[in-house]
Amino acid sequence: MIYTKMDGIRFCREARGLTVAEAAAEISVTKQTWYDWERGKYVPSAAYLPAMAEVLQCEIADLYRAPAAQ
């Protein structure tokens, strides 16, 4: 699997049990925007990172970390 700059977003979201739509709604962005962040098409602006970490119950640094190989 190839990881992107922000692979931790998806990992943290899935660990929290949220759908893309649910996570996106929590910080008032479209699900397409959130999906694009997870896929590495775009990187979220720094203004979104604290809210994302709060919703996902993780540290901001976790949003940048690829999950450990299984």
Contacts in CASP RR format, 6 or more apart in sequence:
PFRMAT RR
TARGET T0000
AUTHOR 0000-0000-0000
METHOD contacts of the structure
MODEL  1
MIYTKMDGIRFCREARGLTVAEAAAEISVTKQTWYDWERGKYVPSAAYLP
AMAEVLQCEIADLYRAPAAQ
3 66 0 8 1.000
4 39 0 8 1.000
4 40 0 8 1.000
5 40 0 8 1.000
5 43 0 8 1.000
5 64 0 8 1.000
6 37 0 8 1.000
6 38 0 8 1.000
6 40 0 8 1.000
6 43 0 8 1.000
6 44 0 8 1.000
6 63 0 8 1.000
6 64 0 8 1.000
7 38 0 8 1.000
7 64 0 8 1.000
7 65 0 8 1.000
7 66 0 8 1.000
7 67 0 8 1.000
8 62 0 8 1.000
8 63 0 8 1.000
8 64 0 8 1.000
8 65 0 8 1.000
8 66 0 8 1.000
8 67 0 8 1.000
9 34 0 8 1.000
9 37 0 8 1.000
9 38 0 8 1.000
9 44 0 8 1.000
9 52 0 8 1.000
9 56 0 8 1.000
9 63 0 8 1.000
10 38 0 8 1.000
11 62 0 8 1.000
11 65 0 8 1.000
11 66 0 8 1.000
11 67 0 8 1.000
12 56 0 8 1.000
12 57 0 8 1.000
12 58 0 8 1.000
12 62 0 8 1.000
12 63 0 8 1.000
13 20 0 8 1.000
13 23 0 8 1.000
13 38 0 8 1.000
13 56 0 8 1.000
15 56 0 8 1.000
15 58 0 8 1.000
16 23 0 8 1.000
16 55 0 8 1.000
16 56 0 8 1.000
16 57 0 8 1.000
18 26 0 8 1.000
18 55 0 8 1.000
18 56 0 8 1.000
20 31 0 8 1.000
20 34 0 8 1.000
20 35 0 8 1.000
20 38 0 8 1.000
21 31 0 8 1.000
23 34 0 8 1.000
23 52 0 8 1.000
23 55 0 8 1.000
23 56 0 8 1.000
24 30 0 8 1.000
24 31 0 8 1.000
24 33 0 8 1.000
24 34 0 8 1.000
25 31 0 8 1.000
26 51 0 8 1.000
26 55 0 8 1.000
27 48 0 8 1.000
27 51 0 8 1.000
27 52 0 8 1.000
27 55 0 8 1.000
29 48 0 8 1.000
33 42 0 8 1.000
36 42 0 8 1.000
37 43 0 8 1.000
37 44 0 8 1.000
44 52 0 8 1.000
49 60 0 8 1.000
49 63 0 8 1.000
50 60 0 8 1.000
52 60 0 8 1.000
52 63 0 8 1.000
53 59 0 8 1.000
53 60 0 8 1.000
53 62 0 8 1.000
53 63 0 8 1.000
56 62 0 8 1.000
56 63 0 8 1.000
END
